[in-house]
Amino acid sequence: MHRRGEGPLQSQRVAALGDGRQPGPQRTQLGQDLDAGQRADLRPTNRRHSTLGYLTPREYELGYENFQPTGSLNRCPEKARTLQLMIVLGVNSVYHESSAAVVRDGVVLAAAEEERFNRRKHAKPSLVDNADDLPGDAIRFCIRQAGITSADIDAVAYSFDPLLRRQLFRTGRLSLPGSWGSEDGENAFLAALDRIPDQLSAALGVDLTGRIRWVPHHVAHAASAYYPPGFDSADVLVVDGIGEPASTVLFAGAGCRLTRLEELRYPDSIGFVWEKLSVFLGFSEYEACKVMGLAGYGDPATFAAAYAKFLSVDGLLFHADPDILRFRLPDVQPLEALLGPARRGGPIESPHADIAAALQDATNRAMLGLAAHLYDLHPSGNLCLAGGVALNCTANSWIKDRSHFVNTYIPPAPHDAGTAVGRRAANVPVHPNRRCRPRRLPRGAPR
């Protein structure tokens, strides 16, 4: 039973939990305020950031309690007037679905996915050493479409915070040497991120190293979903594979402010469960859409008991068992012991459809539980969804039909590509008398 009722925004729900590991779902309760005016001054003079604009782990964990960047626009209206026409380039290339966007004065002038130019689905594979494989064609298109030059860019907002990753992510024993989750793989990943400022500057012919701001991945997702619909307040649920350490983050939105309420961290990841089971069923890790379609032909009850052993819905949250799922390994023997032989070519048969149906049913229940939990934390009539799992239309329908939310908004690009717009929205300084939400694309702009 969900709670209804009034209550203040629980921004005081702050608990520093070290590396965030605890039995059951790995969750961290936070009260991180991300006010568009108070959150950060995008200029490189910001004294609380390094040259590249990292967020410190303490600021992340404790909700920026003492974070007072120089030039805070709510405190400096004169400066706000000089910055309100700021041009920001948003870039996503950290994992896959690479994209770019150019936004000026709250207006999206251009946004594009790199796959539209290189004709490769998702633009590139997600490898440990290719985060610096920038969406060059998408960036150039957006700059050209916006009618600006590289020299006009005031700031670059990137979808990922490397320092946050360094401080909070933990490598694990269930990984291959040199690959995701291993110490060598993590070092290669961070090295690729560190190359981005120089590579972006070289590609655009302008020194942008002092203008880059690293935006936490799920903050970018949340901004892409919260600001466009124009709600005065809303709950925001972001669910995907992984960001820095998190896989699921719950936010409350009020006015121009997003407050981080709670998060779950890897390995509790619905997105990774879908990748693993997609491969188990004979598809690629990027073909969850085919598994969603296959689910409609199966009976979820057939494997419901088996799924409960590695993807358990614990009250209003969920827990994924890494020892069975082994996300970072090709090994599927623990899953085969529960679900039968993995599909390695050959026809799709009834058990495969039942496995897909059970996955969809577990996802429906997990997503509905998360939505209910978010409503309990911050009752609202509006819900915004983002992250790759927000592409799951069946789970979205469950939330729409069975939760207390009256309005549900899902952006056109809830997956990683949409964060090119979202990370810009989370960082742009705004005049205190202006609406903070990005306006719609101008007539004739690419869609």
ROFIVEX-196508 format. One line per 10 residues: their letters; for each residue z, x, y of C-alpha. Coordinates in steps of 0.05 Angstrom, whole numbers, plus 5000, padded with zeros to 4 digits. Layout:
BEGIN
a> Z/X/Y; ...;
//
This chain:
BEGIN
mhrrgegplq> 5000/5000/5000; 4980/5028/5067; 5027/5027/5126; 5007/4989/5188; 5043/4997/5253; 5050/5032/5318; 5072/5103/5326; 5062/5164/5369; 5012/5217/5351; 5049/5264/5304;
sqrvaalgdg> 5030/5328/5340; 5099/5355/5324; 5081/5359/5250; 5079/5435/5249; 5099/5478/5190; 5081/5551/5183; 5072/5559/5108; 5053/5632/5101; 4990/5636/5060; 4993/5561/5048;
rqpgpqrtql> 5002/5564/4972; 5049/5516/4939; 5050/5474/4875; 5001/5417/4873; 4953/5406/4932; 4954/5466/4978; 4967/5431/5043; 4989/5455/5111; 5015/5408/5164; 4993/5429/5233;
gqdldagqra> 4993/5402/5304; 4936/5441/5333; 4913/5412/5400; 4841/5426/5416; 4834/5397/5485; 4765/5412/5513; 4796/5434/5579; 4858/5470/5554; 4830/5496/5488; 4793/5557/5514;
dlrptnrrhs> 4756/5587/5572; 4689/5609/5545; 4682/5666/5592; 4695/5736/5562; 4755/5746/5610; 4799/5703/5565; 4860/5749/5558; 4887/5717/5495; 4824/5732/5455; 4793/5796/5432;
tlgyltprey> 4725/5816/5460; 4692/5772/5407; 4737/5712/5420; 4778/5710/5355; 4835/5661/5348; 4899/5694/5326; 4931/5669/5261; 4995/5651/5298; 4956/5608/5346; 4922/5574/5287;
elgyenfqpt> 4985/5562/5248; 5030/5540/5305; 4981/5497/5341; 4970/5540/5403; 5040/5524/5427; 5037/5579/5479; 4962/5584/5486; 4947/5583/5561; 4878/5614/5571; 4861/5639/5639;
gslnrcpeka> 4819/5591/5679; 4842/5529/5643; 4796/5476/5672; 4848/5421/5674; 4888/5466/5720; 4829/5493/5759; 4781/5437/5782; 4744/5485/5828; 4725/5529/5770; 4706/5468/5729;
rtlqlmivlg> 4655/5449/5781; 4622/5517/5775; 4620/5514/5699; 4600/5442/5686; 4526/5463/5679; 4544/5516/5627; 4490/5529/5574; 4517/5540/5504; 4478/5561/5442; 4509/5535/5378;
vnsvyhessa> 4493/5574/5314; 4508/5562/5241; 4491/5611/5187; 4557/5627/5153; 4540/5596/5085; 4476/5555/5082; 4442/5498/5120; 4430/5546/5178; 4418/5513/5245; 4419/5520/5321;
avvrdgvvla> 4430/5476/5382; 4427/5483/5457; 4472/5439/5499; 4478/5438/5575; 4529/5397/5614; 4545/5354/5554; 4472/5339/5538; 4441/5362/5473; 4375/5391/5495; 4352/5413/5426;
aaeeerfnrr> 4379/5418/5355; 4342/5440/5293; 4354/5464/5221; 4322/5529/5200; 4295/5497/5136; 4245/5458/5179; 4213/5524/5197; 4219/5568/5136; 4208/5509/5088; 4265/5529/5042;
khakpslvdn> 4315/5475/5025; 4382/5492/5058; 4346/5550/5093; 4379/5604/5051; 4425/5612/4991; 4499/5622/5004; 4510/5695/4987; 4568/5740/5004; 4525/5787/5045; 4477/5742/5084;
addlpgdair> 4520/5707/5137; 4482/5748/5187; 4415/5719/5164; 4408/5681/5229; 4366/5618/5239; 4317/5656/5284; 4262/5604/5285; 4310/5548/5299; 4343/5588/5355; 4276/5604/5388;
fcirqagits> 4253/5532/5382; 4316/5506/5414; 4312/5556/5471; 4239/5539/5483; 4250/5464/5477; 4308/5467/5526; 4265/5503/5577; 4312/5562/5584; 4310/5636/5569; 4359/5679/5529;
adidavaysf> 4387/5706/5595; 4408/5635/5614; 4457/5629/5555; 4528/5629/5580; 4562/5628/5512; 4546/5628/5438; 4591/5585/5394; 4590/5605/5321; 4615/5561/5264; 4666/5607/5233;
dpllrrqlfr> 4728/5647/5253; 4727/5715/5216; 4798/5733/5236; 4824/5668/5210; 4790/5683/5145; 4819/5753/5142; 4889/5728/5153; 4891/5665/5110; 4841/5671/5054; 4864/5700/4987;
tgrlslpgsw> 4819/5730/4935; 4831/5711/4863; 4827/5737/4792; 4776/5684/4771; 4716/5717/4804; 4660/5766/4789; 4663/5836/4820; 4623/5837/4885; 4616/5761/4887; 4653/5704/4921;
gsedgenafl> 4728/5707/4913; 4730/5781/4894; 4757/5835/4940; 4690/5870/4943; 4653/5805/4955; 4701/5786/5011; 4692/5853/5044; 4616/5844/5042; 4623/5774/5071; 4666/5798/5129;
aaldripdql> 4620/5857/5142; 4561/5809/5148; 4600/5767/5198; 4617/5829/5239; 4542/5845/5244; 4525/5778/5277; 4539/5796/5350; 4494/5857/5350; 4440/5823/5309; 4439/5761/5353;
saalgvdltg> 4435/5805/5415; 4378/5845/5386; 4340/5782/5365; 4345/5751/5434; 4338/5815/5475; 4403/5802/5513; 4472/5831/5503; 4511/5770/5478; 4569/5807/5445; 4618/5788/5500;
rirwvphhva> 4596/5715/5500; 4606/5698/5427; 4662/5650/5409; 4683/5641/5336; 4700/5567/5326; 4740/5548/5263; 4691/5516/5215; 4726/5449/5206; 4739/5443/5281; 4663/5446/5290;
haasayyppg> 4654/5393/5237; 4706/5349/5269; 4676/5355/5338; 4607/5337/5312; 4635/5271/5286; 4687/5253/5339; 4653/5264/5406; 4585/5229/5398; 4607/5157/5382; 4649/5152/5445;
fdsadvlvvd> 4713/5126/5414; 4774/5131/5460; 4814/5150/5398; 4799/5159/5324; 4819/5192/5260; 4774/5247/5235; 4768/5267/5162; 4729/5331/5145; 4717/5345/5071; 4671/5399/5043;
gigepastvl> 4671/5460/4999; 4707/5512/5041; 4714/5535/5112; 4759/5595/5126; 4816/5578/5079; 4811/5502/5082; 4769/5452/5043; 4795/5387/5075; 4825/5377/5144; 4854/5314/5176;
fagagcrltr> 4850/5306/5251; 4872/5255/5303; 4827/5246/5363; 4851/5219/5431; 4808/5224/5493; 4780/5294/5495; 4832/5322/5448; 4830/5335/5373; 4896/5348/5339; 4898/5379/5270;
leelrypdsi> 4948/5340/5228; 4942/5368/5158; 4897/5408/5112; 4884/5425/5040; 4860/5494/5021; 4817/5525/4967; 4818/5515/4907; 4833/5442/4922; 4761/5428/4940; 4720/5365/4925;
gfvweklsvf> 4658/5400/4949; 4666/5456/4898; 4680/5407/4842; 4612/5376/4857; 4578/5444/4856; 4609/5463/4790; 4594/5397/4756; 4523/5397/4783; 4511/5463/4748; 4546/5437/4686;
lgfseyeack> 4497/5379/4684; 4437/5426/4687; 4422/5423/4762; 4432/5475/4816; 4496/5478/4856; 4457/5449/4914; 4433/5387/4877; 4494/5342/4883; 4446/5288/4907; 4416/5284/4837;
vmglagygdp> 4485/5278/4806; 4502/5221/4854; 4439/5185/4832; 4454/5198/4759; 4524/5169/4767; 4496/5100/4776; 4472/5100/4703; 4539/5119/4671; 4607/5091/4653; 4664/5127/4690;
atfaaayakf> 4715/5104/4639; 4686/5148/4584; 4711/5212/4615; 4766/5186/4662; 4822/5217/4620; 4786/5284/4616; 4776/5286/4692; 4849/5273/4703; 4863/5341/4672; 4825/5380/4725;
lsvdgllfha> 4816/5334/4785; 4879/5293/4793; 4890/5244/4850; 4963/5258/4867; 4985/5197/4906; 4943/5199/4969; 4919/5271/4958; 4883/5307/4902; 4889/5372/4863; 4834/5413/4829;
dpdilrfrlp> 4854/5458/4771; 4821/5527/4782; 4837/5550/4711; 4793/5496/4682; 4740/5492/4737; 4732/5567/4748; 4692/5557/4811; 4673/5630/4820; 4652/5643/4748; 4592/5620/4707;
dvqpleallg> 4640/5604/4651; 4643/5530/4632; 4680/5535/4566; 4744/5500/4592; 4701/5443/4618; 4662/5440/4553; 4727/5432/4515; 4739/5368/4556; 4669/5341/4569; 4627/5367/4511;
parrggpies> 4568/5416/4515; 4539/5431/4583; 4467/5411/4594; 4422/5472/4590; 4353/5442/4597; 4329/5384/4554; 4332/5310/4569; 4387/5275/4608; 4427/5233/4559; 4480/5180/4563;
phadiaaalq> 4540/5228/4562; 4511/5265/4622; 4508/5200/4662; 4579/5184/4641; 4603/5253/4666; 4568/5240/4733; 4598/5170/4737; 4668/5197/4725; 4658/5249/4779; 4635/5197/4828;
datnramlgl> 4694/5152/4811; 4744/5209/4820; 4712/5226/4886; 4716/5153/4910; 4790/5150/4894; 4804/5218/4925; 4767/5202/4989; 4800/5134/4995; 4867/5166/4985; 4853/5218/5039;
aahlydlhps> 4832/5163/5087; 4895/5123/5072; 4938/5185/5082; 4904/5199/5149; 4916/5127/5170; 4989/5134/5153; 4994/5197/5195; 4958/5167/5255; 4941/5093/5251; 4874/5079/5284;
gnlclaggva> 4819/5028/5278; 4765/5083/5281; 4747/5135/5230; 4698/5193/5236; 4674/5230/5174; 4643/5299/5169; 4632/5356/5120; 4585/5359/5061; 4624/5307/5021; 4610/5257/5078;
lnctanswik> 4539/5256/5051; 4565/5217/4991; 4546/5146/5010; 4584/5114/4952; 4650/5145/4973; 4635/5128/5045; 4624/5056/5024; 4691/5054/4988; 4726/5078/5052; 4688/5027/5094;
drshfvntyi> 4703/4969/5049; 4774/4985/5024; 4810/5021/5080; 4844/4995/5142; 4793/5026/5188; 4750/4976/5227; 4696/5025/5250; 4669/5084/5211; 4623/5135/5242; 4584/5189/5204;
ppaphdagta> 4540/5236/5245; 4466/5244/5226; 4482/5314/5201; 4552/5314/5172; 4537/5377/5131; 4541/5448/5157; 4477/5442/5199; 4512/5392/5244; 4565/5442/5265; 4514/5475/5311;
vgrraanvpv> 4524/5416/5357; 4597/5406/5338; 4621/5477/5352; 4589/5473/5421; 4625/5407/5434; 4692/5437/5415; 4685/5494/5464; 4650/5470/5526; 4692/5470/5590; 4689/5402/5625;
hpnrrcrprr> 4707/5376/5693; 4772/5335/5687; 4737/5276/5719; 4678/5277/5672; 4670/5248/5602; 4679/5302/5550; 4633/5274/5498; 4562/5302/5489; 4510/5252/5511; 4452/5231/5469;
lprgapr> 4389/5271/5462; 4343/5261/5522; 4279/5222/5512; 4226/5265/5479; 4275/5316/5451; 4268/5335/5377; 4309/5294/5328;
//
